[in-house]
Amino acid sequence: MIGQEAFMKRKKEIIGVVYFTVALFLALCLLSYHPSDPSFTRFVPEYQSVQNIVGAVGSYTADSLIRLVGASAFWFSIFLFVVAFRYFKEEDFKIGIIGAVGLAGIVVATSALFAAAVGDMTVYGARMRTGGLLGSFLAGLLDAYLNPI
């Protein structure tokens, strides 16, 4: 019986380390984002260096997330950091459907809020949508049906 408890504890610790690693990866990708890096939306010749700390994978990941959900992309790394620490602290912690729905809700809401309230901003000379495609779409819907208020 003691062997089973030790196994479950190690399993939880490994899951926590994986979540922490993914959260750190996303945070580094997003924090070192540069619009001139190669991505799905920008072709860059091979000889140009990548500004992103994580490299080409980081530039593709960060650009995809920022283009889709805007500044709300940071919620993913925050959520994963919280989940990782809860796996370390609580023995019976599991991510439930409520947590996933909550993350989706906060990402959708803040994307729309950034798009409606802030609009576009310039990052390293490139014009970016602060709410991403999702936020711009939702802000357009809200504006069309509810007016600017």
Protein Blocks (a to p, Z undefined) as FASTA:
>chain_A
ZZmmmmmmmmmmmmmmmmmmmmmmmmmmmmmgcfkbccfkbccdfklccfbfnbmmlmmm
mmmmmmmnommlmmmmmmmmmmmmmmmmpmkbccdfklmmmmmmmmmmmmmmmmmmnopa
deehiacdfklmmlmmmmmmmmmmnojZZ
